[in-house]
Amino acid sequence: MVCGKSHIPIKRKLQHGKNLLQLCGSLGLYIVNGRLRGDSFGQLTYSSALSSSMVDYAITDLDQTFLRAFTVKPLTPLSDHSQTTVYLKRTAANDNRQKPRQMYKLRPPLRWAQDSTEKYLHAIDSQEIHTLLDSFLSNIYPLNRE
């Protein structure tokens, strides 16, 4: 599928919007907003005291048959952007993932204990750390401009 008209009523398309549609069309991408169950009316994704608009997009190269739904949750006081969610269809036909051969045990997360401050200060004050810091600070590192 390519980008094009959706069920979203647009009074005027801004140049950036036109450019986005053209880019999607040329790359074979698909704008999900307003096209799937859950957002068939094209809900707004941004709202402030000055304006409201759809500025958060889900863009994919997946065919619509692999997408189950797209939802825009109501605004919360924590952000002026709505949370968007894309739900994918998983079937035996498109589930070609390989099972991992070996599971790796993760280290438990580090926790700050009552004596951690003392241990940290002792470790940072070691001669090895001072040598490493001196070595780092005495070198001049060129900027990577790639």
C-alpha positions in Angstrom: 0.0 0.0 0.0 1.1 3.5 -0.6 0.2 6.7 1.1 -2.7 8.6 -0.2 -6.1 9.8 0.9 -7.4 8.4 4.1 -10.6 8.9 6.0 -9.1 12.0 7.7 -10.9 15.2 6.8 -8.1 17.7 5.8 -9.2 21.2 4.9 -5.8 22.2 3.6 -2.6 20.2 3.2 0.5 22.0 4.3 3.6 21.6 2.2 5.2 19.4 4.9 2.2 17.1 4.7 2.4 17.0 0.9 6.1 16.2 1.2 5.4 13.4 3.6 2.8 11.9 1.4 5.2 12.1 -1.6 8.0 10.5 0.4 5.8 7.7 1.5 4.5 7.1 -2.0 8.0 7.0 -3.5 9.2 4.6 -0.9 6.1 2.4 -0.8 5.3 3.3 2.8 1.9 3.3 4.4 0.5 5.8 6.9 -1.5 3.9 9.4 -3.4 6.8 11.0 -7.1 6.9 10.0 -7.0 3.7 8.0 -7.4 0.9 10.6 -10.0 -0.3 13.1 -9.6 1.8 16.3 -8.8 5.1 14.4 -11.1 5.1 11.4 -12.0 8.7 12.0 -8.3 9.9 12.2 -8.1 11.1 15.8 -5.9 14.1 16.6 -2.6 13.2 18.3 -1.6 16.6 19.6 -3.6 19.2 21.5 -2.5 22.5 23.1 -4.1 25.8 24.0 -3.1 27.1 20.6 -4.0 24.3 18.3 -4.8 20.6 17.7 -3.5 18.4 15.0 -2.3 15.0 13.9 1.5 15.2 14.1 2.3 11.7 15.5 2.2 9.1 12.7 2.7 5.4 12.4 4.3 4.7 9.1 5.2 1.2 7.9 6.1 -0.8 4.9 3.9 -3.7 6.1 0.8 -4.5 4.1 -2.4 -3.7 5.8 -3.2 -7.4 6.1 -0.5 -7.6 8.8 -2.0 -4.8 10.9 -4.8 -5.5 13.3 -5.6 -2.0 14.7 -4.3 1.4 15.4 -5.5 3.4 18.5 -5.0 6.9 19.8 -5.5 7.1 23.5 -7.1 10.2 25.1 -4.8 13.0 26.3 -3.4 13.0 29.8 -2.2 15.9 31.9 1.4 14.5 31.5 1.8 15.4 27.8 0.2 17.3 25.0 0.6 14.3 22.7 -1.6 11.2 22.8 -0.2 7.7 23.0 -0.5 5.8 19.8 -0.4 2.1 19.5 -0.2 -0.2 16.4 -1.4 -3.8 16.9 0.1 -6.4 14.6 -1.5 -9.7 13.4 0.5 -12.7 14.2 -0.3 -15.9 12.4 1.6 -19.1 11.9 2.3 -18.1 8.3 4.1 -14.9 9.2 5.7 -16.2 12.4 9.1 -17.3 11.0 11.2 -16.3 14.1 13.8 -18.8 15.2 13.7 -19.9 18.8 16.9 -19.0 20.7 19.3 -21.8 21.0 20.5 -20.8 24.4 19.1 -18.5 27.0 21.5 -16.2 28.8 21.1 -15.4 32.4 21.0 -11.6 33.1 22.9 -10.2 36.1 20.6 -9.0 38.8 20.1 -5.2 38.9 22.5 -3.3 41.1 20.9 -1.8 44.2 22.3 1.0 46.3 22.7 -0.2 49.9 23.6 1.7 53.1 27.3 1.1 52.7 27.3 1.8 48.9 28.5 5.4 49.3 31.5 4.3 51.3 32.3 1.5 48.8 32.0 4.0 45.9 34.2 6.6 47.5 36.8 3.9 48.3 36.7 2.5 44.7 36.9 6.0 43.0 39.8 6.9 45.2 41.9 3.9 44.1 45.2 4.4 42.4 44.0 2.4 39.3 41.1 4.8 38.8 43.3 7.9 39.2 45.8 6.5 36.6 42.9 5.8 34.2 41.5 9.3 34.7 44.9 11.0 34.3 45.5 9.0 31.1 42.1 10.0 29.7 42.5 13.7 30.6 46.0 13.9 29.2 45.0 12.7 25.7 43.5 14.9 23.0 40.7 13.1 21.2 39.8 14.3 17.6 36.2 15.0 16.8 34.5 12.3 14.7 32.8 14.1 11.8 31.4 11.2 9.9 
